[in-house]
Amino acid sequence: MKTIPLGGGDLTAPNVVLGLMRIQQMSDDAVRELVGSARDAGIDFFDHADIYGDELHGCERRFAEAMQLTPAQRDEITLQTKAGIVKDGPYFDFSYEHIIESVEGSLRALETDRIDVLLLHRPDALVEPDEVARAFDELEASGKVLAFGVSNHTPRQIDLLKKSVKQTLVANQLQLSITHSPIIAEGVAANMQGLEQSITLDGGGIIDYCRLHDITIQAWSPFQAGFFTGVFLGSAEYPELNAAIDRLAAKYDVPAIAIATAWITRHPANMQVVLGTTTPERVAGAAQGSDVPLTRAEWYELFRTAGYRVP
Ligand SMILES: NC(=O)c1ccc[n+]([C@@H]2O[C@H](COP(=O)([O-])OP(=O)(O)OC[C@H]3O[C@@H](n4cnc5c(N)ncnc54)[C@H](OP(=O)(O)O)[C@@H]3O)[C@@H](O)[C@H]2O)c1
């Protein structure tokens, strides 16, 4: 498993990690088997959010109850969670009170004394950077949160936070798969008149911004065709893409899911792929894509066969 320096700093993390958004209905044994398959593959980094599950902190609690980690086992892993979405509404809330309350809830649910990485989940239109800074300062000083980041943020939204927040923002978790890659595609087709792909949807160059500022991009829904529309792998809607994936899988002697993973890990931004599967075999297969050396021609072929234009 290839590792990367998270946020360009001292914290090293695998470039394929396991998201636990979908574990609410799983038994203790199934959760342990899933997490065990990740650990066997070199994945020691787990992504949560307060809102994952049927109830607030549901998946965090399911994880802790199933895993029953000893202090030594807890020390071996990195736990990341998120705050800032209020499900009932829904609406977004980056107020001091909400951030603190959410983290306290996550600490209880995860049965731990610290969150390794806390992300602000989705940009709050009513954000007050000073309030975020006050919450982050307090959480850092008490040792309850060790590192901070964001998710679904544009370059300017990050700049605005940085006006008050003094901690390094180590990560920006963004939706990215071969078939859902506007954050990459816009740059490839910049300034093409009449081409939807060249419209900036991310506030302008979020990938380049994150590279410039050493913010690790974490790709969520790495196998979903769109916004929770089902996976593109094996989908009849993407015959050319799947033919290319299958050919490359045979060439590199890995499963197809590893090629879909490698399309993200091959990008020089040193991104992390956040897996959402609850199937241990798929975790093992995806992990094999951590360091597949796709050539430029192969990488662009996957991008083109997913429907993007290379002008
Ligand atoms: N920051 C954000 O706003 C945000 C938003 C969404 C998600 N996330 C994070 O990203 C993680 C991944 O999201 P995701 O679950 O949407 O990503 P994903 O890995 O692209 O999708 C996984 C889902 O696809 C299903 N699937 C069906 N066929 C598959 C195949 N051949 N290969 C792989 N999966 C297949 C899986 O089913 P099985 O479980 O049956 O394998 C699972 O339900 C989440 O766990 C969460 O941590 C973050």
PDBQT file of the ligand as one rigid body, heavy atoms in Angstrom, charges set to zero:
ROOT
HETATM    1  N1  LIG A 401     -17.592  14.060   2.014  1.00  0.00    +0.000 N 
HETATM    2  C1  LIG A 401     -18.752  13.757   1.477  1.00  0.00    +0.000 C 
HETATM    3  O1  LIG A 401     -19.587  14.617   1.187  1.00  0.00    +0.000 OA
HETATM    4  C2  LIG A 401     -19.052  12.302   1.222  1.00  0.00    +0.000 A 
HETATM    5  C3  LIG A 401     -20.211  11.928   0.527  1.00  0.00    +0.000 A 
HETATM    6  C4  LIG A 401     -20.443  10.574   0.310  1.00  0.00    +0.000 A 
HETATM    7  C5  LIG A 401     -19.546   9.618   0.771  1.00  0.00    +0.000 A 
HETATM    8  N2  LIG A 401     -18.445  10.005   1.468  1.00  0.00    +0.000 N 
HETATM    9  C6  LIG A 401     -17.454   9.018   1.953  1.00  0.00    +0.000 C 
HETATM   10  O2  LIG A 401     -17.002   8.272   0.843  1.00  0.00    +0.000 OA
HETATM   11  C7  LIG A 401     -17.180   6.886   1.099  1.00  0.00    +0.000 C 
HETATM   12  C8  LIG A 401     -17.433   6.202  -0.207  1.00  0.00    +0.000 C 
HETATM   13  O3  LIG A 401     -18.670   6.619  -0.770  1.00  0.00    +0.000 OA
HETATM   14  P1  LIG A 401     -19.576   5.598  -1.595  1.00  0.00    +0.000 P 
HETATM   15  O4  LIG A 401     -19.982   4.476  -0.724  1.00  0.00    +0.000 OA
HETATM   16  O5  LIG A 401     -20.640   6.386  -2.277  1.00  0.00    +0.000 OA
HETATM   17  O6  LIG A 401     -18.490   5.078  -2.669  1.00  0.00    +0.000 OA
HETATM   18  P2  LIG A 401     -18.295   3.874  -3.632  1.00  0.00    +0.000 P 
HETATM   19  O7  LIG A 401     -17.187   3.042  -3.107  1.00  0.00    +0.000 OA
HETATM   20  O8  LIG A 401     -18.135   4.473  -4.985  1.00  0.00    +0.000 OA
HETATM   21  O9  LIG A 401     -19.644   3.023  -3.648  1.00  0.00    +0.000 OA
HETATM   22  C9  LIG A 401     -19.843   1.931  -2.810  1.00  0.00    +0.000 C 
HETATM   23  C10 LIG A 401     -21.238   1.389  -3.043  1.00  0.00    +0.000 C 
HETATM   24  O10 LIG A 401     -21.315   0.819  -4.371  1.00  0.00    +0.000 OA
HETATM   25  C11 LIG A 401     -21.737  -0.539  -4.258  1.00  0.00    +0.000 C 
HETATM   26  N3  LIG A 401     -21.172  -1.352  -5.342  1.00  0.00    +0.000 N 
HETATM   27  C12 LIG A 401     -21.897  -2.081  -6.251  1.00  0.00    +0.000 A 
HETATM   28  N4  LIG A 401     -21.102  -2.680  -7.115  1.00  0.00    +0.000 NA
HETATM   29  C13 LIG A 401     -19.840  -2.372  -6.781  1.00  0.00    +0.000 A 
HETATM   30  C14 LIG A 401     -18.588  -2.706  -7.322  1.00  0.00    +0.000 A 
HETATM   31  N5  LIG A 401     -18.461  -3.491  -8.400  1.00  0.00    +0.000 N 
HETATM   32  N6  LIG A 401     -17.497  -2.184  -6.733  1.00  0.00    +0.000 NA
HETATM   33  C15 LIG A 401     -17.591  -1.376  -5.654  1.00  0.00    +0.000 A 
HETATM   34  N7  LIG A 401     -18.766  -1.028  -5.097  1.00  0.00    +0.000 NA
HETATM   35  C16 LIG A 401     -19.878  -1.519  -5.647  1.00  0.00    +0.000 A 
HETATM   36  C17 LIG A 401     -21.261  -0.972  -2.884  1.00  0.00    +0.000 C 
HETATM   37  O11 LIG A 401     -22.010  -2.104  -2.526  1.00  0.00    +0.000 OA
HETATM   38  P3  LIG A 401     -21.415  -3.178  -1.489  1.00  0.00    +0.000 P 
HETATM   39  O12 LIG A 401     -21.314  -2.471  -0.191  1.00  0.00    +0.000 OA
HETATM   40  O13 LIG A 401     -22.486  -4.239  -1.496  1.00  0.00    +0.000 OA
HETATM   41  O14 LIG A 401     -20.096  -3.656  -2.021  1.00  0.00    +0.000 OA
HETATM   42  C18 LIG A 401     -21.589   0.272  -2.073  1.00  0.00    +0.000 C 
HETATM   43  O15 LIG A 401     -22.987   0.339  -1.813  1.00  0.00    +0.000 OA
HETATM   44  C19 LIG A 401     -18.282   6.803   2.146  1.00  0.00    +0.000 C 
HETATM   45  O16 LIG A 401     -18.215   5.634   2.935  1.00  0.00    +0.000 OA
HETATM   46  C20 LIG A 401     -17.995   8.023   2.975  1.00  0.00    +0.000 C 
HETATM   47  O17 LIG A 401     -16.995   7.711   3.921  1.00  0.00    +0.000 OA
HETATM   48  C21 LIG A 401     -18.176  11.329   1.681  1.00  0.00    +0.000 A 
ENDROOT
TORSDOF 0
